[in-house]
Amino acid sequence: MKVGIIDYGVGNLGSIARALEQLRVSPVLVDRAIDIHANDALILPGVGNFTDCMQILRQGGWVNAIKEEVNNYNRPLLGICLGMQLLANFGLEGALDSTIGTEGLGLIPGRVVSLTSQGCSLRVPHVGWNSITKLDSKPWVLDGISNGTDFYFVHSYVFIADEQKTVLAKAEYDISFTAVVGLGRVWGTQFHPEKSSRAGMQLLRNFIYSQRC
């Protein structure tokens, strides 16, 4: 099985590739949008600023390519950290107009806003291990992962879903925020599964090997 890691020039993708290798799949760093279709599943990472990353994706032809894979070919897609946030309709980070925001991929309805705007009074960014609580009774992408399991987070912004049914798990950092989202064959984790020890590997295993992928 070939899992394409979308390499649009943002972040170090080595840890994701190594995690996939441990699961005995073939990670492929896809650095051209034209090559995206040759993979069985896709992972969208992200580091930095929502607006900057969306600009890079647009300039590289990634936006249409990703949407085509998801909408036309039903390709499984996992967004990680900022990659999860990019799945939303809009994000306020770095936007020229803070009332409208920057347009995202629009694959899971929602918007991305700062932790502080939601009432978080703790130090931002939120960095470190934190536990999650599953909201869906059978979120198969979280199979084998118990409530209260810790994952590794690094973020200042959070995903506010338009539809509560797309929120599969939440976490607490002074406020409750979305930790995992899912709609169809598109999922996102606010945490870094590739940096989250056994639990993170279990989530990646679920994403890759489930018959639903």
Solvent accessible surface area in square Angstrom, and as a share of the most:
residue,aa,sasa,rsa
1,M,90,0.40
2,K,84,0.35
3,V,0,0.00
4,G,0,0.00
5,I,0,0.00
6,I,0,0.00
7,D,36,0.18
8,Y,14,0.05
9,G,68,0.66
10,V,19,0.11
11,G,44,0.42
12,N,128,0.65
13,L,15,0.07
14,G,22,0.21
15,S,27,0.17
16,I,6,0.03
17,A,17,0.13
18,R,140,0.51
19,A,3,0.02
20,L,0,0.00
21,E,100,0.45
22,Q,128,0.57
23,L,10,0.05
24,R,224,0.82
25,V,11,0.07
26,S,58,0.37
27,P,32,0.20
28,V,50,0.28
29,L,93,0.46
30,V,5,0.03
31,D,97,0.50
32,R,140,0.51
33,A,18,0.14
34,I,140,0.71
35,D,56,0.29
36,I,6,0.03
37,H,90,0.40
38,A,68,0.53
39,N,5,0.02
40,D,68,0.35
41,A,0,0.00
42,L,0,0.00
43,I,0,0.00
44,L,0,0.00
45,P,7,0.04
46,G,3,0.02
47,V,88,0.51
48,G,57,0.54
49,N,41,0.21
50,F,0,0.00
51,T,27,0.16
52,D,76,0.39
53,C,2,0.01
54,M,0,0.00
55,Q,93,0.41
56,I,64,0.33
57,L,0,0.00
58,R,105,0.38
59,Q,137,0.61
60,G,40,0.38
61,G,38,0.37
62,W,9,0.03
63,V,20,0.12
64,N,118,0.60
65,A,15,0.12
66,I,0,0.00
67,K,61,0.26
68,E,79,0.35
69,E,5,0.02
70,V,19,0.11
71,N,102,0.52
72,N,106,0.55
73,Y,107,0.41
74,N,83,0.43
75,R,38,0.14
76,P,3,0.02
77,L,0,0.00
78,L,0,0.00
79,G,0,0.00
80,I,2,0.01
81,C,12,0.07
82,L,8,0.04
83,G,0,0.00
84,M,0,0.00
85,Q,6,0.03
86,L,0,0.00
87,L,0,0.00
88,A,0,0.00
89,N,45,0.23
90,F,82,0.34
91,G,0,0.00
92,L,59,0.29
93,E,30,0.13
94,G,45,0.43
95,A,19,0.15
96,L,190,0.94
97,D,63,0.33
98,S,79,0.51
99,T,120,0.70
100,I,109,0.55
101,G,14,0.13
102,T,20,0.11
103,E,97,0.43
104,G,4,0.04
105,L,1,0.01
106,G,34,0.33
107,L,19,0.10
108,I,0,0.00
109,P,36,0.23
110,G,2,0.02
111,R,110,0.40
112,V,0,0.00
113,V,8,0.05
114,S,24,0.16
115,L,0,0.00
116,T,81,0.47
117,S,74,0.48
118,Q,73,0.32
119,G,50,0.48
120,C,7,0.04
121,S,95,0.61
122,L,84,0.42
123,R,209,0.76
124,V,49,0.28
125,P,66,0.41
126,H,5,0.02
127,V,84,0.48
128,G,16,0.15
129,W,135,0.47
130,N,25,0.13
131,S,45,0.29
132,I,1,0.01
133,T,71,0.41
134,K,53,0.22
135,L,82,0.41
136,D,59,0.30
137,S,110,0.71
138,K,168,0.71
139,P,10,0.06
140,W,37,0.13
141,V,2,0.01
142,L,1,0.00
143,D,74,0.38
144,G,78,0.75
145,I,6,0.03
146,S,76,0.49
147,N,91,0.47
148,G,46,0.45
149,T,32,0.19
150,D,67,0.35
151,F,0,0.00
152,Y,53,0.20
153,F,0,0.00
154,V,55,0.32
155,H,11,0.05
156,S,34,0.22
157,Y,48,0.18
158,V,1,0.00
159,F,0,0.00
160,I,47,0.24
161,A,23,0.18
162,D,92,0.48
163,E,69,0.31
164,Q,115,0.51
165,K,152,0.64
166,T,1,0.00
167,V,6,0.04
168,L,15,0.08
169,A,0,0.00
170,K,55,0.23
171,A,4,0.03
172,E,108,0.49
173,Y,41,0.15
174,D,77,0.40
175,I,30,0.15
176,S,54,0.35
177,F,6,0.02
178,T,6,0.04
179,A,0,0.00
180,V,1,0.00
181,V,0,0.00
182,G,10,0.10
183,L,68,0.34
184,G,66,0.64
185,R,72,0.26
186,V,4,0.02
187,W,10,0.03
188,G,0,0.00
189,T,1,0.01
190,Q,0,0.00
191,F,0,0.00
192,H,20,0.09
193,P,0,0.00
194,E,26,0.12
195,K,100,0.42
196,S,1,0.01
197,S,78,0.50
198,R,212,0.77
199,A,18,0.14
200,G,0,0.00
201,M,31,0.14
202,Q,47,0.21
203,L,0,0.00
204,L,0,0.00
205,R,94,0.34
206,N,16,0.08
207,F,0,0.00
208,I,4,0.02
209,Y,111,0.42
210,S,29,0.19
211,Q,184,0.82
212,R,152,0.55
213,C,31,0.19
